[in-house]
Amino acid sequence: MKKVFAILSIVAIFNFGSTLNAVAQDATATEQVAATDSAATDSAATTVTETTEDAEVVEEVGMHKALKQKFIEGGAVWMTPVALCLIIGLALSIERILYLSLSSTNTKKLLTNIDEAWEKGGVEAAMEVCRNTRGPVASIFYQGLSRHDEGIEVVEKSVASYGGVQLGLLEKNLTWISLFITLSPSLGFLGTAIGMIEAFDKIQQVGDISATVVAGGMKIALLTTVFGLIVAMILQVFFNYIVTLIEGMTNDMEDSSISLLDIIVKHTK
């Protein structure tokens, strides 16, 4: 924290010094302008006004307007499906991330609580701990504990079977995200191909190869490919992150299931 405060102090000092320097320069400039004649003052004011207007125009042309302009240039017929792939894919990705985050469980603490509850109140108390804990791991433990009196082999099969069910729930909607990852660049390439065909149709109608016609048609056609590839890359990052979360939870479920079997063997002897 001390280093952070020190850095902030240094930055504040530099900013304050720059401010004083700017104020001093403004004061000097004001005195120089006051010393000039009225004609020079009017000319300087006109120049400053034009410069300010140019700066405002540059500020208005931001990334949002640039993307909007490129979207319109690419054609709404092919750019709209690509945008829908991005919107729906992001919605599904965010839903999966939230679901997986809420499904995560501290398995070591859960196993400890199950062991302590079984020693104090029997298997029913251990099952109550699982019932009051959210997440797929607790559900698997509950299924295993409910079959404890049928033998350790039955418990192991029950845990493995219900683990597969929970894994399917974790992987829900991943196929749709993968579909949008594949579909978005495909739509972009399709739009590019059709745009190139339209460009060649224009060349055929004109009867001469015009650089303007060819360049304009190719630009519009290639924009769909660019947007499609960008959408695919964005969704691919989310997809890989979700898969990583699922793999971590799957390994955690397998390791904790072995520990649960050890607890059941311990208390059923």
ABEGO torsion letter per residue (X at the ends): XAAAAAAAAAAAAAAAAAAAAAAAAAAAAAAAAAABBAAAAAAAAAAAAAAAAAAAAAAABBAAAAAAAAAAAAEAAAAAAAAAAAAAAAAAAAAAAAAAAAABBBAAAAAAAAAAAAAAAEAAAAAAAAAABBEAAAAAAAAAAAAAAAEAAAAAAAAAAAAAAAAAAAABGAAAAAAAAAAAAAAAAAAAAAAAAAAAAAAAAAGBBBAAAAAAAAAAAAAAAAAAAAAAAAAAAAAAAAAAAAAAAAAAAAAAAAAAAAAAAAAAX
